[in-house]
């Protein structure tokens, strides 16, 4: 069985985000970029499945400008066998990404598609669900545990919900999106980083996949959240209750 993993290049989680002066988006020039943390978890899970002998190949895919190949190289250094890069503009909305992934699935015929549950840049949490709908595949989102049965061709997925843990049994092929507590991604070792330089990255264009970019969404403005006001020290419980009741109006 082949596993496909979608990964995205985002502003590194440790970087302080700055809004562009014209408020058209987030500043990405001269900013450290890295693989989306949830995508790292998805790739790690795919690699563990392969190491258990339940998959024959792990293919990492990414959609974006040429710089996205750097993130794919990181995925190859972690252990992916090969990679696919779809050349496209950077800011593409989830439905278009889902259509691109569906086209790649039609080409590659994987038995399982892993994605991070969301990207930390836009936090939209839509692509996995959309691509599952387009493929008409079963889906397990927010996965905190994944167990595959190769003989029965099913995946058992524990997913985190508000009330606790929900367990799903999915017939393969299926789409699984990964949550934070699924695993701890490995670090790429220096020998594997060197090996990754010789691993193949196949190129596709949107025209190759017959995908047209269009969106019904428009970003009007991006602004920073208001600065938090400094705290106040109260002298008594009565004063605290008065402020909660009359100023904060929470009681």
N, C-alpha and C positions, 0 to 999 in steps of 0.2 A: 504494500500500500504506500502511496505517495502522500506526503503531507505538504500543504502550501501554507505559508505564514505571511500575513500582510504586516509590514512594518512602516513606520512613519518617522520622518526627521522633524524634531521640534526643538524649541529653545530649551537648553538644559534646565532641569528642575531646580538647580541651585542658583540660577541666574536671577537677579532682580529684574522684573519686567518693566520696560519703559514704553509709554505710548508715544507714537510719532507726533511731532509738533502739529501736523495738519489733522490729527485725530482720525486718520484713515485706517489705522491698525496698530499692531505692536512692532516696535523697532527690532529688526533682525540683522542689520548690518553690524559687522564687527562684534557679534554676539556668539558665545559658545553654543553650538548645536549638538544634539545627541539623539540616540534612539529613544522614542517614547517609552517610558518605563513599563507600561502595560504591554507594549509590543515585545519588550525584552522577556517578559513573563511568558507570553504566548510562544516565543521562539524557544525558550528554555523547556517548556512543556513538550513541544514537538521533538526536541532533541532527546528528551528522556524517553519518550515513546519509542523512538528509533533505537535507543540504547537497550531497551527491553526486547528488541527483536520484533516489534509489532509494526514497524514501518521500514521501507527500503530506502527512502530518500526524503530529505527535507529541502524544500525550495522556498527561499525568501523572496518576496516581491515588494516593490515600492513604486509609488507614482509621484512624479514631481520633476523639478529641474535636474540638471546634470550633477549638482552637489549631492543629490540623494544617493548617488553611487557610493559615497563615503560611508553612509549609514549601512548600505548593503554589505560593504566590506567588513564592517563590524559584525554583522550577522554571520558572514562567512567565517570570520575568525572565531566566533562562538561555536561553530560547528555545522552550519548549513552546508549542504553539498554544492548547491549552485544558487544563482540569483537571477531575477528578472527585473529590469528597470523599464518602466513606461514613461517616456519623456512627455512631460505635461507642465502647464503652469503650476505655480506653487499653491495658490489658494483655490482649491477645488472643493465643492461641497459634497457631503456624504453620498447623495444619490448617484452622482457621476462616478465617484470612486467605486461604489457598489456595482455599477454597470461595467466598469473596467475590470474589476475582480471577476465578475461573472464571465466576461469574455476570456480572461486568462484561464479560468477553470474549464471552460469549454475546450481550450487548447491543450492544457496539461492533464486534465482528467484526474485530479487528486481524489483520495478517499476521505480526506478530512481537511477542513479549512480552519486555521486558528487566526484569531485577531485579538488585540487588546480590547478591553470593553469600551475604552474611549481614549482619545488623545488629550494630553494635558494642556494643549494650546487652546482648543475651542471647547473641549468638554462636551461634545455633542452626543456621543453614545448612540449613534444611529447606523453606522456603516454595516456592522455585523448583522443586525436585524434586517436591513434592506437587502443585503446580498443573499441572505437566506431566503427571503421572500422571492427575489428574482430567480433563484435557482430552484425554488420549491423544495428545499432541503429542510429537515428538522434542525432546530437550533437550541443550544444551551448557552445562555448568557450569564455573565457574572460568575463564572465557574471557579469554585474554590477547591474542587477535587475532580479529577478525570481518571476513569478506569476503562480501558478498552478490552473487549473480548473479540479476538481475531476470528475465532471459529464461528461465533454467532453473528459477527459483523454488527456489533452494537457498542455504543459508548454510554457508560453510566456517569452522569454529571451531577455533582453536588453544587447547588447555586445558592448564593446568599440573598435572602429576601428579608423584608422588614420583620417578619415573624420568626425568623430562624433560618434553617437550612431546608431547601427543597431538593429532592432527588429526582432526576429525570433519566429515562432510558431512551436513547436515540438510536434509530437505525442509521447505519452508514450508507452513503456519505452524509456528512453533517457539518454544520458550522458551530464552532465553539468560541465564545469570547471570554477572556481570562480576567479574573479579579486579582486584587493585590495579594491575597493570602494563599494563592495556588502554589507558589514555589519561590525560591530565592535564585535569581538568575546567576549563572556562572560568569567569571571574568575571563576575557580572552587572554590566553597566554602568549608570550612573545613568539614561540615557534608556530602557533596557530595563526598569529597575525601575519607572519611571513608566508605561511602556506596560502592564506586567503588571497594574497596578491596574484596567485596563479589560477585561482578558481574562476570559472566562467560567469560572466554577467551578460545575459541575453538582452538585447535592446528591442523595444517595441515603440511604435508611435501610435497616437490616437487613430490615425488613418488606417494603420495596420489592423486595428481592432474594430474599425467601423464605429467609433465612438465620437459623438459630437458634444462639445461642451456648451451647455446652456443651463441657466439657473433662474429660478423664480425668486431668489433671495437677493437682497442688496444690503450691504452694511452701510448704515447711515452715518454712524459715528461710534468711535471707541473712546471711552473716557476712563480715567482712574477712579477707583472707589473713593469716597470722601475720607479724609483723614480722621482717625479716631480721636475723640476728645479725651483730655486727660482725666484721670479719676479724681474722686472727691473723698476726703476723709471725714467721716461723720463722728460726732462726739457721743452719740447715744443711740439706743435702739429706737427710741421714739422719733428721733430726727431721720433715721434710716427709713422707717415706715412712712413718715411724712413725704420724703422724697420719692419713694417707690410709688406712693399713691397719687401725689399731686404733680410731680414732674415727669417721672417715667411712665406713670399711668399703667402699671402692670398689675396692680392689686386694687 
